[in-house]
Amino acid sequence: MREAGRLLALVFQHLDKQIVPGVSTMEVNNWAERYIVDHLQARPASKGQYDYQYVLNASVNYVVCHGIPSDTQTLKSGDIVNVDITLEKNGFIADSSKMYLIGDVNPYAKRLVDKTYEAMWQGIQAVKPGATLGDVGYAIQQHAEQHGYSMVREYCGHGIGREMHEEPQVLHYGQKGMGLVLQEGMVFTIEPMINQGRAKIKTKRDGWTVVTSDKKLSAQWEHTVAVTASGFDVLTLREDEHIPA
């Protein structure tokens, strides 16, 4: 799991230089696939899962999740985009996503992205043996809602290992002391989806792309997290990140 996470962090590091105004989301998909397969000798775990034929999801602006890469969708200045990638190495899978700010982004959009990142870390920092999944969800929800945002409740984090989606479900809202008690060795994703406007979402006719009902912005960040004897370890931590104090 550590090796899969380390390699996935390298994929984002590679894409950091590529995701700029004027590129299509399909170009991002193709760059990621070549890097994973040819350079890292790993497998893009999303490809073929649930009949999905792409390496990543690219969710732009009011797309909450599961944005399908497209040759015709070109990123432009002012966009925010979540890139969500899974990678398998030696039979184990890591899952992570990152928000990219394209060109000159509105301060309100940047605030949403920043507060969503902070909310994810609030959840991660609640992870330790003896804590509960309710503690994790509560920490995320409180941070998002106190800054005026709403939580998407239809999607959640998940256990991960030899399969992309394993038990347990990791909700991004909840009550302290409720839910599964965490134990050393558990590995799961924390991936809050937070909306600028209302929490209500809908799925487009393609049966895959999920958008906000009010067309306001949505943001998401994701890491794969292990429960350790003393707390947590973020297996997909990137070089440009530091664990908040």
N, C-alpha and C positions, 0 to 999 in steps of 0.2 A: 504493500500500500504506500509506503514512503517513497519507493522508487517511482511508482505511477504518478504520485502527487508531484514529485520533483520534476518529472518530465513534462507534466501538464503546465506547470509554472513556466517552463521554458517556451512552451508554445505561445503563451500570452506575451512573453518577452519578445518573441519573433514578430508577433502581429503588431506590437506597439509601433513599429516603424512603418507599417503598411496601411493602417487604418487612418485615412486622411480624406479630406473632401475630394470627391470625384471618383472614388473607387466604388464598385458595386459590392453588394453583400455576397454575391456568388464568387467574386474574386477573393474575398476574405475566406470563404469556405474552401476554395481550391488551394490557396496558400497554406491553410492549416492542414489540409489533407496531405499535401506533398511533404510538409515538414514532419508531421507525425510518422508517416510511412517511410519516407526515404531517409530522413536525417536521424530520427529517433528509433527507427525499427520497431515501432509500436503500432497498435491498432486503434483507429478512431471508433470508440465503442458505440456511439450513437448511430452510426451508419448500419442500416439493416434492422435496427431495433424498432419494433412496432411498424415495420415496413417503411421506416423513414430512410430516405436515400441520401442524406447529407451528413456532413461531419459536425456541423454546429447549428445552433439557432442564432439568428441575428434579429433582435427585437428592437425596432426603431420607434422612438417617441412614445406614442400611445399604445404600442404593442406591449402587452404585459409579459408574455412569454411565448415560446414556440414559433417565433418568426422564421419563415422559410426563406433561405437564401435565394436571390433572384438576380439574373443578369440585368434586369430593367430597374432595379432599385439601387439608385446611386446615392451614396451618402453626401450630404451637403452641409455647409457651414450652418451651425445652429442646431443640428441634430444631436440627440443623445441615443446611444445604441448599446444594448446589452448583448455580449457575445458569450454564449454558453457552450462549453466543450467538455466531452468525456473522452478519456484515454485509457486503454488497457495495455498493461505490460506484464508479461509472465503470469497471466491469468487473473490479475487484480486490476480493479477499475478505480480511477479518481475522477471527480466531477467538480468543475469550478466555473464561475462566470465573472465577467468584469464589465463595468460600464466605461464607455469611451465618450468623451466630449469632442464633437467634431467642430473644428474652427472656432468661431466666435459664438459662444453659447449664452443664452439669456441667464441672468443671475438667478431667476426663480427655478430654472431647470437645474442649474448647478447646485443650488441649495437642496433640491430633492435628491439628487445623486449623492451628495455629501451626507445628508441625514440618513439615507438608506444604508450607506456604508457604515456609519456609526451604529445604526440599529443592529446590523449583522454582528458587529463586534460586541455589542452589549449582550447578545445571545451567546456568542462564543465564550465570553468571559464568565458566563454563568455555568459553564461546563466543568464538572469535577465529580469524582466518585461520591455518591450519596445525595447529590442534587437530583432534581427531577426534570423531565422534559417540560413540565409546566413552568418551572423556574426559567428555562430558556425562552419559551414563548412569551412569558410575562415581560421579561426584560426587553425583548424586541418590540412588543406591542406598546409598552409604556413610552419608549423613546420615540417611536414614530408618531403616536397620537399626541404627545405633549408638544410636538412641533407642527401639529395641524394636519397631519396626513392620515390616510386610511389604509388598513391592512387588507390585502387580498387573502381570503380564507379558503378558496377552493383548491389551492395548490400548497404544497408543503415540502420540507426536506425529507430525507429518507435514509435508512440504513444503506450501506454500500460495501462491497467487497468483491466477491467473485461474480456477482450480478450487479447491474447498474442500480436497480431498485430492490431493496431488501427491507425487512422490518427493522426498526419501527418507523412509523410516520412521525415526522418532527414538525409540529405545528408552530407557526410564528405568532401565536397568541396563546393566552392561557392564564392559569392561576398558579401562584406559588405553592409548592408542596404537592401538586397534583401530577398524575401521570407516572410513567415508567421511571424507576430509580436508576440512575446512571452507574455503570460499573466500569472499572479499568478494562481496556481492550475493546470497548464498543467503538465503532466508527460510523459516522453518519454525516450527511450534509446539512448545513444551515444556509438557507437561501431566500431570505424575505423578499417579497414583491410588495412594493409600497406605492400607492397612488397619490397623485397631487390633488385629485378631486375625490369623488365618491368611490367606494370600494367595489361597486357593481361592475361586473365584467361580462363579456359575451364572446363566443367563438364564431369566427367568420365561416363563410360557406365552404372553405377548403377543409373544414373539419379539424384544423390544427391550430391556426393562428388565433391567439387570445388577445383581445383588446379591451381598453376601458370603455364603458358604455357612454361616458360623457366626453370622450375624445381628449381628456386631459392626460398629462404625461404620467408614465409609470417608470419605476426604476427597480433594479434587482442586482444584488451581489451574492456570490456563493463561494463557500469553501468546504472542503472535506476535512472533518475534524475527528481526531481520536481522543478518547478519554484515557488519560494517563493516571498513574498512582497519585500524582499531586495536583492534577488539573486537566489541562488539555494540550494537544499538539495540533497545529494547523498543517496538514500534510501538503496542501497546495499553496502555501505561502510563497509569494513572488518576491524577487529581489528588491523591488521598489516599495515594499510594504514593511511596516514595523508594527509589532503588537502594541496597541495603546497601553499607556501606563495605567 
